[in-house]
Amino acid sequence: MIKTPTTDPNTGSPKEHAPRHQPPKLFEPAIMRRAAVDALLKLNPRLVARNPVMFVVLVGAAVSTYFFFHDLVAKGDALFSGQISLWLWFTVLFANFAEAMAEGRGKAQAESLRKARSTMQARKLGPDGREERVPAPALNKGDLVVCEAGDMIPADGDVIEGIASVDESAITGESAPVIRESGGDRSAVTGGTRVLSDRIVVRVTQEPGTSFLDRMIALVEGAERQKTPNEIALSILLSGLTIVFMFATVTLLPYAQYAVSAQGKGAVPSIPVLTSLLVCLIPTTIGGLLSAIGIAGMDRVMQQNVLAMSGRAVEAAGDVSTLLLDKTGTITLGNRQATAFVPAPGVTEAELADAAQLSSLADETPEGRSIVVLAKEAYGIRERDVASLQGDFVEFSATTRMSGVNVGDRQVRKGAADSVRRFVQDHGGTVPSQVQDSVDRIAREGGTPLVVAENGRVLGVVQLKDIVKGGMKQRFSTLREMGIKTVMITGDNPLTAAAIAAEAGVDDFLAEATPENKLAYIRQEQAGGRLVAMTGDGTNDAPALAQADVGVAMNTGTQAAKEAGNMVDLDSNPTKLIEVVEIGKQLLITRGALTTFSIANDVAKYFAIIPAMFVVTYPELQRLNFLSNPRSAVLAAVIFNALIIVALIPLALRGVRYRPQSAAAVLRKNLLVYGLFGILIPFPCIWLIDRILVLLRLA
């Protein structure tokens, strides 16, 4: 299997993993078979009534079916009315099929999750430390369970003892195992994942029936999907257009009766013909695909391993105009790294590097390890064996703000400038002005200066710097082109924050951020009419996540953060927020494009049908007529109206290809591409169907 490098969201360091599980194919046979059955079940009038446009089509199909049976008994034109009723039923079925296909992709995942939940057993620890086997659904919050290699983790919880490699592919789709251990930010585990090695004890944090498995199953299968605000607004618009065309079609009957009697030729359209005309004129294309577009948008978010609590959250992501991003782990790699040695006067860089590495040998922090690596890579100073030095290592403490080592008469220290200054002065030395200048310069540039000294002599400064992730500046530039303002949130002082913000290319920053600051900033943006999105993982992020229009909580974060956000990233990758925003915009763009196409289609069908219907009564219309006769014109338009829904299902499910553009550019594209094609496509298609019907003597 080919492995591809990526970045570990917990450490920011490169790793290798197997490719992510692929989502179900768009037209997978099993999903299509299930969707075909569901499409029939969705013919229930109470279900169809949720979509006013398709409910009108359903009523029209029922009326046409009545006239079909009437023509059979009265020996009328049953072939014509029967074909109309059949294709009207197909129109409703195709719309139901599109929705069922969108739902089916999620149901396939939910089915495997349900099986995992129903068969899962837990090894519960009793008060006396003895284990007992209990069904996973019987666990309560606070229970302790033991999981060893090969065991399924029975419930959401926190590791309180041990460390283990865990396969989370059933939930996240990620094939590479992850490390979960007690303490720190990697203690959260998810029910339904499998332990691959070692032994852990997990404290259950979920209430019965509220696990991620339960919530995912409910979201993709059990719960009824609520319409989003934009979807409701569009449904109202489509309902209004339907009412207008209903009025126009109803008034067409007395007008046709008057015209035929006045001209003395032609025929008054029958009820099935008027019903067909109504169905062809109302926006059935977007009406039939509207629900599928929304469901498919949520499915695309889930394919990114983000659990959206509602379609409203996905839609809001598409309208976001302000993006709040944590500096650490999102914009930067997560840990400051040593980037340069700045020696004091009379000291060589190699001498400074040697002392800095020596003082960092017992420093297990990422910063300390980066100093050891930089000294080795830049000056060939190989890492010494700690035991062979027989030194007395001084650990870092908040009181001294220094760490180091005592080897014989050598006392080497590294730490904050003020702390090292006091250490040097206590040993009878002074800090050169050039060193203080280096400290001030590094701080102005957004770095962290660590001064290194040996006894009473200052050797120089180690520069630690936040490393901005590759490509972030380009991504922020793209977001700016889309009209999205990016804001970096950091606990750094304003001077440091300004330097990193300039390097990363964000539009604004919030320095020395506290929960109150974040909340106030979000409210300020919302008061200006902007929608705000942010990520977070801690309890201190919960108020801001709850206030934000789109709050993405990390799966490895606290329970408070998960409950406050309206999305949870199962990969715990803070940069995922950018992908979520792009998916939301793709959802809105797809809906807008197909709405434009549908309305343009309706205009084209009108100019195709009306001349053919009244050409006998008004021969002047022959100049606009390109169809064989009124019957074939109506039937061809009805068939096209049904088939175009099927043709657009792949586009509705995949979404219109997303390219970062301004709202004005998207509007122009919709009008020029989907509007123009929406007008042009019906004419040749209806003409072709008309010729086939005449050739087969069906009209």
N, C-alpha and C positions, 0 to 999 in steps of 0.2 A: 504494500500500500504506500502510495506517495505521501510524504509528510510535508506540511507547509508551516513555515514559521509564523508566529503571531506574538502578541504581547500578553503576559500574564497580568490580568487586571488587579491582582492583589499586590504584586511586587513591581510591576512595570518593566520587568526584565523579559528578554526574548525567551520563547519556549517553542517546542515543536509538538504538534498534535496531529492526529488523523483528521481528515476533512470532516466537516459537519454533516450530520445525516441530511440527506436531501428530502425536501417536502414531497408529498405525493404528486405524481404527474397530473397535469391538468385534466386529461381525459383517461384516467385510470379506469379500466373496465369495472372493477368492483364498486368504485364510487359512482360511475355512470348508472350501473344497475340499481343501486340504492336510490339515486336521484330520480330515476324514472318512476320507481314505486312511490317515492315521496311526492312527486309532482301530481300523481293521481290523488293522493290523500289530501293534498293542499287544495283540491277543487271544492272542499267544504266552503259553502258561501260565507260562513262566519270568519274564515281565515282570509278569503279573497277580499272581503269587505274592508280590510285594513288598507287596501290599495284601491282608492276610488276609481282610478283609470281602468284597472283590470276588472273591477267589479262591473263597470259599464259594459266591458267586453263580454263578461260572463252572462250578464242579463241579455245582451244582444245575441249570444250564442243560444241561450234558452229560447228566445223569441223566434229565431230562425229555425230552430229544431221543431218548434210547434208548427210553423208554416210548412216545414218539410213533411211532417206527418199529415197535415191537412191536405197538401198537394197529392200525397200518396192515395188518400181516401177519395179525394175529388178528382183524381186523375189529371192533376195540373202539371206544372213544370217541376216535378219532384227532383229531377237530376240537378237542376240549377240551384234550387233552394237547399238541397241536400249537400251540395259541394260548399255552399256558403257557410252553412251551419258547421260542417266538418272543420273547415279552416278557421272559423272563429273559435271553436273548441281547441284546436291546435294552438292558436295564439295564446290562450290562457295557459295551456299546458306547457308551452315553451317558456313562458314567463316563470311559471312555477319550477320548471326544470332548471332555469338559470339560478334561482334562489337556492334550490336543493343542491345544486352542484357546489355553490359557494359554501353551504353548510356542511356538505359531505366531507370536504377536506379536513375540517376540524373534527368531525365525528369519528373519522378513522383514527385520529390520535386519541380521542376520548375513550374509544372502545378499548384500546390497549391499556389506558390508565385505569379504567374501571376493573378490568381483569386483575391488574396488579393489586388494586385496593381490596377486592373481595377475597383474595386468597392469602393475604398477608398475615403472618403470625408475628407476635412480639415476645421477646424474652424479658419479662418484667421483673425488676428487682424488688423484693419485698423488704420490709423494715429490718428483717434479720439478715439481709444480704443474700438470701436464697432466691433462685430464679424460678419463675413459673411461666408456662406458655399460655398466652391469652390472644384472642383475635385483635388485630390492630384497631378496628373501630371501637373496641371497649376501653382503650386508653383514655385517661383524663389528664388535664393540664397538671404538670408537676410530677407525673410519674417518671420513674427512672427505668430505662431499658438498656440492655447490653446488645451490642452488635459486633460480630466478628466477621472474618473473611467469608464471603459468600452470602451473608445475611442481607435482607432488604431492611432499610431503615423504615420503621413502621409509621412514623409520624414526624411532623415538623418539630424541630427542637434545637437545643444548643449542646455541644459537646462539653462535658464537665470533667472528663477524665480520658486521657489517652490521645493518640494521633492515628489517623488512618487515611488510606487512599480510597477515594469514593468515586464510583462511576455514576455521573448525573445525566447520562445520555437520555434516559427515559423522560426526563423533565426538560432538559435544556437542548437536547439534540447534539451536545458536544461529546465527541467520542473520547477525547483525552481525559483521563482521571484527574481529579483535583485533590488537594490535601485539605483535610479538615482536622482541627486540633482544638484542645481546650484553651481558653483565653484568647485575647487578640481579636482580630476582625475576621477570622476564618473558622469560627466555631459554629456557625449556623448550618444546619443540615435540613434537607427536604425529604419528606415522606415519599417513598416510592423509588428512592435511589439505592444503589447497592454498594456495600463495603467490599473492597477488593483485597485489603490487607490489614493486618493488625487487629486491635480491639479498642473499642471506644464505649463510653457510657454516655447516654444522651438523656437530657432532661426534656420532657415533652413541654412545648410552649403553646400548643394549639388547644382550643376548645373542640369537643367532638363535632365533627361535620364541618369544620372550618379550615381544613388543611389545604395546601396548594392543589393537591389532587382533586379535592371536592370542588374547589373554586374553578379550576380549569375545566372540569367536566361540566359544571353548571354553565360556565360562560359559553362553551362551544356546542353544548348539546341540550342541557336541561332547561335553562332559563329562556324566557322570551326576550328577544333583542328589542330594546327600546329605540325608537327613532331619535336621531340627533336633531338639534335645532335647525341646522341647514337643511336636513332631509325633510323636516316638517314644513319649513318655508317653501321648499321646492314642491312638496306634495300639494300645498295650498295653491301654488301657481299652476300646477298641472290640473288640479281640480277646477280651477277657474277657467282654464282653456277648454276643459272638457264641457263645462256648462255652456260656454259660448258656442261651441260647435254643436252641442245638442240643440240649442235654440235655433241655430242656423239650419240644421237638418230638419227639425220639426217644421219650420216655416217654409222649407223647400217644397213640401208636399202640396200645400194650397197654391204656391206659385206655379208648380209644374202643372197642376190641374187647370189653372187659368191659362197658362201658355199653350197647352195642348188644345184646349177648346177654342182659343183665339186664333191659333194658326191652323187648326183643323188637321193636324198631322202630328205624328209622334206618339209616345206612350207615357202614361204617368208611372213613375217608379214605384215598384212594389215595396212592401214593408221590409222584406229581406234585403232589397237593394239599398234602401235608405239606411238600414242598420249597418250594412257593409260600408256605406259612405261615411257614416258616423265613426265607425271603428278606424277607418283609414285616416280620418282627419284628426282625431284626438291623439295626443302624444303617447301612443301605446309603446313605442320603442323604449323611451327612457322610463316610462311607467313600469314596463315589464322587467327592466334591468336595475332599477333604482335600489331595491333591497339587496340584490346580489353584489352591487358595487360596494355598499357599506360593509357587508359581511366579509367580502374578499379583502377589504382594507384591514379589518381586524385580524384576518388570517395572515396577512403579510407581516403585521406586527408580531404575531406569535412565531412566525418563521425566523424572526430576529431574536427569538427567545425572550421577548418582552410580554408579560402578562398584563393586558389592558383590562381594567375593570368594567369598561363600557365603551361603546362606539363613540360616545360623546368626547371621551378623552382623545381618541385617535383623530377625530375631526378637529378638535381644538388645537391639536399639534400642527395641523395644516394652516391654521390661522395665526400661529404664534408670531409675535413681532419682537419679543425680547427674550433672549436666551441667557439664563444664569448658569455659569459653569464653575465648579470648584477648581482652583488652581492645581492643587496636589492630586495627582492620579488622573486628572482629566486633561488639563493643558500641559502640565509637566509630567515627567515620568513617575513622580511620586516620592522620590528621595533625592536630596541634594547630593551632588557628587563633586569630588575634588577635581578641579580643572587646571590648576596652575600652582606653582611654588614661586613666591616672590621673596627673594633673600634680602636680608639686612645688609648694609654696607660692610664689606670685608668678609662676607660669607658667600660661598659658592652655592649654586642651586643643588648640586649633588649632596653637599653637606647638609643643607636644609632638608632635602628629601630623605636622607638617611635618618635624621633625627625624628622627622615627622612619622616615618614608617615605624621606627622603633617604639614611639609613644602610642602607636595605634595597633600594635600586634594583639593586644588583649581586648581591643574595642570591637565588639561584635555588631555595632550599629552599621547600617548601610553607609553612613558617612565615613566611619572609621575604616571599613573594608575598602572603600573607594580610594582612600589615601594610600593604603598598602599597594593597591593595584597600580595607581598612577606612578608611585615611586619605582615599581618594578618595570613598568612599560616604558617610562620616559628616561630612566637612568640605569636600568639593568640591575637595580638593587633587589636581589632575591629575598623573599620573605624568610626571616630567621625562625628557627625552631624555638618556640616560647620556653619549653622546658630547659633547653640547653643554656639559655641566657642566665638562668638562676637569678632573675631579677624580681624585684618587688613591684608588682603592677598596682597602680593607683587608679581605681575605677572612678568614672565620672559621677559627680554628685551635684545636686541642685545648689548646695551650699558653696562649694568651691568653684563650680562651673569649669572644672579642668579635669583632665585625665593624663596619665603618663606612666613612667616606669623609673625605678631607681635601680641602676646597675653599677655596683661598686660605688665610686665617688660621683658618678654621673646621675643627676636628677633632671630628667627630660620631661617637660610638660607642654601640653597644647590645650588651648581653650579660648574663652572669650578674652578680648583685648584687655578689659579692666582687670580681670582675674589674674592674667599672666603678668600684667604690670605690677600688681601687688606682690606676686611671687618673686619677680626679678628684684624689686626694691628691697624685699626682705633679705635677699642674698647680696645686697650691696650694689646692684646694677641699675641701669637706666634704660629707658626705651628710646631708641633713636627717633628723631623727628621724621626721618624717611619712612620708618615702619608705620608710624601713626598716619602719615599721608597715604600709605598703601591701604591701611585699614579703612580710612574714610572713602577712598576711591572705590574699593570693592563694594562697600555698603551702598554708595550712590548708584552703582551699576546693577544693584539688585542681588548681589552675592552675599555670602556669609564669610567674614574673615575669621580664621582661627590662627592665633599667634603661637609660635613654637619657641620655646626657650630652654636653655640648658644651664642649670645653676643660675648665675646672675647675668647671663648673656642672652640677648634676644637674637634668634637665628633668622627669623623672617615670618612670613605669613603664608598660610595655605588658603587658597580661594575655593570655597564651596559655592556651587551654583545650581539653581534649578534648571534642569535640562528640558527645554520645550520639545514636545514630541514632534517628530518629523511630519511635515505636511499640514500642521495645524494652521499655519498662517494662510495657506492657500484655501483651506476649508472655511476659515473665518471671512476671507475675501469673497468666497462664493456666497456665504450667508448674507454678507453685506449687499451683494448684487440682488439678492432676493428680498431686500428690505428688512432683514432681521438684524436687530442690534444685539451684539454679544457683550456680556458683562462677566468679568472674572471676579470670583469671590475668594478672598484669602484672609488669613489671620496676620499676614505680614504688615509691617509699618508702611505708610503711604509711599515713602521713598522707594523701598524695595518693590512694592506692588506696581508702581508706575514703570519701573525699569522692565519688569517681566511682562507687563501688559503691552509695552511698546514692542518688545521682542516677539511676543506671540501674535500681535496684530489685532487684539480685541478692541472694541469701541470704547469700553469704559471698564472701571474696576471698582470694587468695594473692598477697601482695606480695613484691617483690624475688625473683621466682621464678627458680630455676635448674633445670636438668634433674633434679638430685637432689631438689629440693623437690617438683617435679611428681610424680615417681615415688613419693616417700614419701607424698604426699597421696592418690594413687590407691590405693596399697596400704592405707592407713589406712581409706579408705572401703570397699574390698572386704572388709577384715577385719571390718567391721561388717555384712556381708551385703548390701551395696548394689552394683548394677551401675553402672559408670562409663563415660561417653562423653566424648570430647574431640576437638578438631581441632588440626592442626598442619601446618607446611610446611617446617620446618628440620631439619637433622641433629640439632640439640639437642632436638628434639621426639620423635625416633625411640624412645628408651626408654619414654617415657610412652605414645606411641601403641601400642607393642607390649604394654604392660601393661594398657591400658584394654580393657574388654569391647567397646566400639565405638570404633575409632580411624579418623577420617576425615582422610585426607591430601589436601593441595591438589595439583592437577595441575601447577601452576607451581612446586611445591616440589621439594625435593631427592629423589634416587632413594632415599636411606636412609629418608626419611619415607614415601614411597610403599610401600616394601617392608615397613615396620613396621606400617602401618595395615591394617585389613581392609576399608576402603572408600577410594575415590579420587574426589574431587569434580572432575569434568572442567571445571566452570565456575570453580573456585578461589574459591568464595564461602563464607567461614567460617560465615556464618549458616545455611548449608544443613543443618547438623547438626540444627537444630530441626525442619526438614521431615522429615529422616530418622527422627527419633524419632516424629513423628506418623504416618508411614507404618508404622513398626514396630508402633505401638499399634493402628493400623487393621487390620493383619494379625491381631493377636491377638484383637481385638474381633470381626472377621469370623468367625474360626475358632470362637470361643466362641458367637456368635449362631447359626451354622448347626448347631453341635453340639447346642445347646438345642433348636432347631427339629426336628432329626432325631430326638432321643430322644422328644420330645413326639409326633412323628408316629407313632413305633412304638407308643406307648401307645394312640393313637387307632385305629390299624389293628387292634390286638388286640381292642378293644371293638367294632369293626365286623365283624370276620370270625368270631370265636368264636360269638356268638349265632346267626349264620346257619348255621354248620356243624353245630351240635348242636340246632337248634330242633326237628327231627323227634324226636330222642331225648328231649329235655327240652322239652316244649311251653311250660313256664314262661318260657323264654328269649324267647318271642315278644314280650314287653313291651320287650325291648332290641333286637329285630331290626327293621331298617328296609330290608332288602335283599330281593330277589325270591326267591332260592334259594341253596343252598350253592355251586353251580357259578358262578353269576354273582357271588357275593360274593368268592370266591377270585380269579376272573379280574379283577374290577374293582379289587381291592386290588393285584394284581400290576401292572396297567396304570398305576394311579396311582403306585405305587412307582417305576416307570421314568420316567414323565413329570415327576414332581416334581424329578428331577435336572436335566432339561432346563430346567425353569422357573427353577431357582436358579443356572444357569450365569452369567447376567449379574451377579447379586449376588456370586458367588464371584470373578469376574474384576474387577469394579469395586471391590469391598469395601463393607462397611457404612459408611455416611456417618459420618465421624469428628467427634465433638464432644468438647472437653476436659471430662472428667468423672472423678470419683474411681472407684476400683475397685468400691466398694459401689454407686454409682449405675449403673455399667455392668451389674453383676449383676442389680440390680432391673429394669433395662430389658430385659435378655435374658429374664428370667423372665416379665415382664408382656407383652412384645410378642412375642418369638419363641417363648416357651414356650406362651403362650395361643393364638397363631395356629397353632402347630404342632399343638395339640390340636383346634382348631375346623375348620381347613381340610379335613382328610381326609374328614370325614363328608359334607358336601354334594358334594364331588368324587367320592367313591366311589359315592354314591347316583346321581349323574348318569351316571357310566360304567355302572353296573349297569342303569339304565333303557335306555341306548342298546344295550347288549349284548342285553337281552331283546327290544327292538324289532327289532333286526337278526337275531334268532334265532341268536345266536352262543353263547348260554349258557342 
